[in-house]
């Protein structure tokens, strides 16, 4: 099991900031302690190249992020204060997803222990998402002729509005999103397949939707690779979630998604996306369920 990880995925945020930055090192150490990953299979990314970022984002926005010249309004929409550490973290996480995608093509599956920043648009970031790492990875792989078609399976509770917008007119990328109907973002974009879920939905109803719509997405996409945004903010009690899945329901979800992609012989690149449990450690343990199920399927 090869994964991308860098200690600089963590960057300090102001006290009481709602984003659980501590989940990244917590997940890394938990996966090591549970023998789900080995240090020899951890690939430390370098910072993503600017030429790769501008395959998706405007040069003006990229330079504004890197040089620290974003407007106060742009930083407010982003939801995180600018810092050089945040810039480095964002560049590392983007390259981490590119690396994980390449490893997935070789190994059948791989993961980035960050990423899934699906609210980033070409010209701005929002919702704690600076750059859209999955979109960048897809464009890098397409440009290098490693892939022609891609599938994005986005099961974060918040719609991947940036990803949907970026690929809105692109028949080579199929975007599938199952998300809270009344949750952020309140103005949704149009994915290739959107499934809007009511508040309070629990395990059975959620899995009924997934069993119905994931096979459709795979059949329609005919992808060379799939990117799985495995957000755990669908869980009951999540601070930003509004759904009601149990940890067992989450485990069912992870098994079903990974088994379906494996059965279709589609390489899969896993990214974290969201999760806002009571502590970073609890969030990390919920993210780890995906890796437990991946180990059972991929070995």
C-alpha positions as CSV (number, residue, x, y, z in Angstrom):
1,X,0.0,0.0,0.0
2,X,1.8,3.1,-1.2
3,X,0.7,6.6,0.0
4,X,1.8,10.2,-0.3
5,X,2.5,12.0,2.9
6,X,4.6,14.9,4.1
7,X,4.9,16.3,7.6
8,X,4.3,19.8,6.1
9,X,0.7,18.7,5.3
10,X,0.1,20.2,8.8
11,X,0.3,23.9,9.2
12,X,-0.7,25.8,12.3
13,X,-4.0,27.7,12.2
14,X,-5.4,30.3,14.6
15,X,-6.7,28.9,17.9
16,X,-10.3,27.7,17.6
17,X,-10.2,27.7,13.8
18,X,-12.7,25.0,12.7
19,X,-10.5,23.2,10.2
20,X,-9.0,20.1,11.8
21,X,-5.5,20.4,10.5
22,X,-4.2,17.9,13.1
23,X,-6.0,15.0,11.4
24,X,-3.2,14.7,8.8
25,X,-0.4,13.7,11.1
26,X,-2.9,11.8,13.3
27,X,-4.0,9.7,10.4
28,X,-0.4,9.1,9.3
29,X,0.7,7.9,12.8
30,X,-2.5,5.8,13.3
31,X,-2.0,4.0,10.0
32,X,1.6,3.2,10.9
33,X,0.6,2.0,14.4
34,X,-2.0,-0.3,12.9
35,X,0.5,-1.6,10.3
36,X,-1.8,-0.5,7.5
37,X,1.2,1.4,5.9
38,X,4.9,1.0,6.2
39,X,7.4,3.8,6.2
40,X,9.1,2.3,3.1
41,X,5.9,2.7,1.2
42,X,5.4,6.4,2.1
43,X,6.3,8.7,-0.8
44,X,7.2,12.3,0.3
45,X,6.1,14.7,-2.5
46,X,7.9,17.8,-3.6
47,X,6.0,21.0,-4.3
48,X,3.8,20.9,-7.4
49,X,5.1,22.8,-10.4
50,X,3.4,26.0,-11.4
51,X,3.0,24.7,-15.0
52,X,0.8,21.9,-13.5
53,X,-1.3,24.3,-11.4
54,X,-2.2,26.5,-14.4
55,X,-3.6,23.5,-16.2
56,X,-6.6,24.1,-14.0
57,X,-6.2,27.5,-12.2
58,X,-5.7,30.9,-13.7
59,X,-2.1,32.2,-13.6
60,X,-3.4,35.3,-11.8
61,X,-4.9,33.3,-9.0
62,X,-1.9,31.0,-8.7
63,X,0.5,33.9,-8.4
64,X,-1.8,35.6,-5.9
65,X,-1.7,32.6,-3.6
66,X,2.1,32.1,-3.9
67,X,3.0,35.8,-3.5
68,X,0.5,36.5,-0.8
69,X,-1.4,39.2,-2.7
70,X,-4.9,37.8,-2.5
71,X,-7.5,40.3,-1.5
72,X,-9.0,40.2,2.0
73,X,-12.3,39.2,0.3
74,X,-10.6,36.2,-1.4
75,X,-9.0,35.1,1.8
76,X,-12.3,35.4,3.6
77,X,-14.0,33.1,1.0
78,X,-11.1,30.7,1.3
79,X,-11.7,30.4,5.0
80,X,-8.0,30.2,6.0
81,X,-5.5,32.9,6.7
82,X,-2.6,33.2,4.2
83,X,0.8,32.0,5.3
84,X,3.9,30.7,3.5
85,X,3.3,27.5,5.3
86,X,-0.2,27.2,3.8
87,X,1.2,27.8,0.4
88,X,3.8,25.1,0.8
89,X,1.2,22.7,2.2
90,X,-1.1,23.3,-0.7
91,X,1.7,22.7,-3.3
92,X,2.8,19.5,-1.5
93,X,-0.7,18.2,-1.3
94,X,-1.3,18.8,-5.0
95,X,1.8,16.9,-5.9
96,X,0.9,14.2,-3.4
97,X,-2.3,13.5,-5.4
98,X,-0.4,13.5,-8.7
99,X,2.0,11.0,-7.2
100,X,-0.8,8.9,-5.7
101,X,-2.6,8.8,-9.1
102,X,0.6,7.6,-10.9
103,X,1.1,5.0,-8.2
104,X,-2.5,3.8,-8.5
105,X,-2.0,3.3,-12.3
106,X,1.0,1.1,-11.5
107,X,-0.3,-0.7,-8.3
108,X,-4.1,-0.7,-8.8
109,X,-4.6,1.7,-5.9
110,X,-2.8,4.3,-3.9
111,X,-3.7,7.2,-1.6
112,X,-2.8,10.7,-0.7
113,X,-3.1,11.3,3.1
114,X,-4.5,14.8,2.3
115,X,-6.2,16.2,-0.8
116,X,-9.7,16.2,-2.0
117,X,-9.9,20.0,-2.0
118,X,-12.9,20.0,-4.3
119,X,-14.2,23.6,-3.6
120,X,-11.3,25.3,-5.4
121,X,-12.4,26.9,-8.7
122,X,-10.0,28.0,-11.5
123,X,-9.9,31.6,-10.3
124,X,-10.4,31.4,-6.5
125,X,-10.4,29.1,-3.5
126,X,-13.2,28.5,-1.0
127,X,-14.3,26.3,1.7
128,X,-10.7,25.6,3.1
129,X,-9.6,24.6,-0.4
130,X,-6.7,26.5,-2.0
131,X,-6.0,24.4,-5.2
132,X,-8.1,21.6,-6.7
133,X,-5.6,18.8,-6.4
134,X,-7.8,16.1,-8.1
135,X,-8.5,18.3,-11.1
136,X,-4.8,19.1,-11.4
137,X,-3.8,15.4,-11.2
138,X,-6.3,14.5,-13.9
139,X,-5.0,17.2,-16.2
140,X,-1.4,16.2,-15.6
141,X,-2.1,12.6,-16.3
142,X,-4.1,13.5,-19.4
143,X,-1.4,15.8,-20.7
144,X,1.2,13.1,-20.3
145,X,-1.1,10.6,-22.1
146,X,-1.2,8.3,-19.1
147,X,-4.9,8.4,-19.2
148,X,-7.7,9.6,-21.5
149,X,-10.8,9.4,-19.2
150,X,-11.3,9.8,-15.5
151,X,-14.1,9.3,-12.9
152,X,-14.4,11.4,-9.8
153,X,-16.4,9.7,-7.0
154,X,-17.1,12.4,-4.5
155,X,-18.7,11.2,-1.3
156,X,-17.8,14.2,0.9
157,X,-21.0,15.5,2.4
158,X,-20.4,18.8,0.7
159,X,-20.8,18.9,-3.1
160,X,-17.5,19.2,-5.0
161,X,-18.7,22.4,-6.7
162,X,-15.2,23.5,-7.9
163,X,-14.6,20.1,-9.5
164,X,-18.0,20.0,-11.1
165,X,-17.4,23.5,-12.5
166,X,-13.9,22.7,-13.8
167,X,-15.1,19.7,-15.8
168,X,-18.6,21.0,-16.7
169,X,-18.0,20.8,-20.4
170,X,-15.5,18.0,-20.5
171,X,-16.8,14.6,-21.7
172,X,-13.5,12.9,-20.7
173,X,-14.1,13.4,-17.0
174,X,-17.2,12.1,-15.3
175,X,-18.1,13.7,-11.9
176,X,-20.3,11.9,-9.5
177,X,-21.3,13.6,-6.2
178,X,-23.5,12.3,-3.4
179,X,-23.9,15.2,-0.9
180,X,-26.2,17.0,1.5
181,X,-29.0,18.8,-0.3
182,X,-29.2,21.6,2.2
183,X,-25.6,21.8,3.2
184,X,-22.7,23.9,1.9
185,X,-22.2,25.0,-0.8
186,X,-25.6,26.6,-0.9
187,X,-25.3,27.3,-4.6
188,X,-24.5,24.0,-6.2
189,X,-22.8,23.4,-9.5
190,X,-23.9,20.7,-11.9
191,X,-21.9,17.4,-11.8
192,X,-22.5,14.7,-14.4
193,X,-24.4,12.9,-11.7
194,X,-25.6,14.6,-8.6
195,X,-27.4,12.8,-5.8
196,X,-28.8,15.3,-3.2
197,X,-29.4,13.7,0.2
198,X,-31.8,14.9,2.9
199,X,-30.7,15.9,6.3
200,X,-30.6,13.0,8.8
201,X,-30.2,10.3,6.3
202,X,-28.8,7.1,7.9
203,X,-27.0,4.0,6.8
204,X,-29.7,2.1,4.9
205,X,-30.9,5.1,2.9
206,X,-27.4,6.2,2.1
207,X,-26.3,2.8,0.9
208,X,-29.5,2.4,-1.2
209,X,-28.5,5.5,-3.1
210,X,-24.9,4.4,-3.4
211,X,-25.8,1.0,-4.7
212,X,-28.1,2.6,-7.3
213,X,-25.9,5.4,-8.6
214,X,-22.2,4.3,-8.3
215,X,-22.6,1.4,-10.8
216,X,-24.3,3.9,-13.2
217,X,-21.4,6.3,-12.9
218,X,-18.8,3.6,-13.5
219,X,-20.7,2.4,-16.6
220,X,-21.1,5.9,-18.0
221,X,-17.6,7.1,-17.2
222,X,-15.6,4.1,-18.7
223,X,-12.6,5.6,-16.9
224,X,-8.9,4.7,-17.0
225,X,-8.6,5.8,-13.4
226,X,-11.0,6.8,-10.5
227,X,-10.4,9.4,-7.9
228,X,-12.3,8.7,-4.7
229,X,-12.9,11.6,-2.3
230,X,-13.6,9.7,0.8
231,X,-14.9,12.4,3.1
232,X,-16.0,11.2,6.6
233,X,-18.3,14.2,7.3
234,X,-21.3,12.0,6.5
235,X,-21.0,10.6,10.0
236,X,-23.6,11.3,12.8
237,X,-22.3,14.0,15.1
238,X,-19.9,15.6,12.5
239,X,-19.8,19.3,13.2
240,X,-20.5,20.2,9.6
241,X,-22.3,17.1,8.3
242,X,-26.0,16.9,9.0
243,X,-26.2,13.3,7.9
244,X,-26.5,10.3,10.3
245,X,-24.2,7.5,9.2
246,X,-22.7,5.2,11.8
247,X,-19.1,4.0,11.7
248,X,-20.5,0.7,10.5
249,X,-22.4,2.5,7.7
250,X,-19.2,4.3,6.7
251,X,-17.3,0.9,6.6
252,X,-20.1,-0.4,4.3
253,X,-19.6,2.6,2.1
254,X,-15.9,2.2,1.8
255,X,-16.1,-1.5,1.1
256,X,-18.7,-1.0,-1.6
257,X,-16.9,1.8,-3.4
258,X,-13.5,0.1,-3.4
259,X,-14.9,-3.3,-4.3
260,X,-16.9,-1.9,-7.2
261,X,-13.9,-0.1,-8.7
262,X,-11.7,-3.1,-8.1
263,X,-14.2,-5.5,-9.8
264,X,-14.3,-3.1,-12.8
265,X,-10.5,-3.2,-12.9
266,X,-10.3,0.6,-12.5
267,X,-7.2,1.9,-10.6
268,X,-8.3,4.1,-7.7
269,X,-6.6,7.1,-6.1
270,X,-8.0,7.9,-2.6
271,X,-7.9,11.4,-1.1
272,X,-9.2,12.4,2.3
273,X,-11.6,15.3,1.8
274,X,-13.6,16.5,4.8
275,X,-14.2,15.2,8.3
276,X,-15.0,17.3,11.4
277,X,-15.5,14.9,14.4
278,X,-15.0,16.1,18.0
279,X,-11.2,15.7,17.7
280,X,-8.6,15.4,15.1
281,X,-7.7,11.9,16.4
282,X,-11.3,10.7,16.1
283,X,-11.5,12.1,12.6
284,X,-8.3,10.3,11.7
285,X,-9.7,7.0,13.1
286,X,-12.8,7.4,10.9
287,X,-10.6,8.1,7.8
288,X,-8.6,5.0,8.6
289,X,-11.6,2.8,7.9
290,X,-11.1,3.4,4.2
291,X,-7.6,2.1,4.4
292,X,-8.7,-0.9,6.4
293,X,-11.2,-1.8,3.8
294,X,-8.7,-1.1,1.0
295,X,-6.3,-3.5,2.6
296,X,-9.0,-6.2,2.7
297,X,-9.7,-5.7,-1.0
298,X,-6.4,-4.9,-2.6
299,X,-4.2,-6.8,-0.2
